[in-house]
Amino acid sequence: MNPIVWKFEPGTFNSDERIVEVCKDEGRILITADLDLSDIRRYPPSQAPGYMVLRLPRQSKQALLELLAKAIPMLAVRPINGQLWIVEPDRLRIRGEE
């Protein structure tokens, strides 16, 4: 299985619902900076392989890479299946835990 969840080309449009649907169908974790995905009423984490929402301190490539460097190793320690992870520079909030 290709590890890339979805590759978007500049100028294309895909709705949040379509992206979530593809991730569910393919059993892939969705990693995004789109805060809309943190709405557990609209996107219940229990119905998905997992969502990781990155709360970037600033919109930059460096900020994204720094946050991912903190978040990715946690996947080896704690499964994300059926959960929403909200990753911030100084903490990790998990929703959907049993």
N, C-alpha and C positions, 0 to 999 in steps of 0.2 A: 504494500500500500504506500502510495506517495505521501510523505509527511506534510506536504503543503495542504492546508485546509482549503484554500481558495485563493486564486490569484486574480486581483482586480486590475484592470487596465485603466489608466487615466481617461476620464470622460465617459466611462460606462456607469450604469445605474443598476443596482440590485437592491430590492427592499430588504429590510431586516428580516421579515418573515421568510423570504426566499432563501436568504443565507442560512437562517436557522433550520429551515426544512432540509437543505442540502446536507448540513452537518449531521442532523438526526439520521437521514437516510444512509449516510456513509459512515456513521459511527465515529465522527470526528469531534474533538474539542474545539470550541470556538474561542479564539483569543482576539480581543478587540479593545479599542479605546472608546467605543461608542457607549455612552452611559445609558442609553435607552435599554440596552440588554440587561441592565441591573434591576429592571422592574420584574420581580418574580411573579407578579399576578399576570403579566402579559406573556412572560417567557419562563414558565415554571421549570426550575433546574431539574426536578425529578423526572421530567419527560425528555431529558437530553443527555448526551454523553458528558456534558459539562461545559460551563461558560467561565471564562476568565476575563474580567473587565479590568483594564489597566487605567488607574487614575494618575495620569501623567502630571507632574508638577509644572511642566511647560511643554509646549508642542515642538519637540525637536527630536531628531534621530538619536542623539546622545541620551536624552531622557528615556526614550523608548528602550534602547539597548540596556541601560542601567536597570530599569525596572524588570525587564525580561531576565536579566542575569540573576536577579534575586528570586524571581518566580519559578523559573524552569526547574531548578534543583528540587523545589518543594514537591514537584510531581512524582519524584522517585520515592519520597517519604510518605506522602499522603495522597491517596487516589482522589481525583476530582469528579469521578463518575456521579452524575445526578446532583451536582452541586454548582453553586455560583461562588466563584472566588472574586473578591474585589481586592485588587492588589494596589497598595499605596506605598510610597517610599519607605514609610516607617511601620507599616503593619499589613496584616492579611486578615480580611474579614471573610468568613465562610457562611453562606446561607444554604439551607436545604439539608443540613446534617440531620441524621436520624437520632 
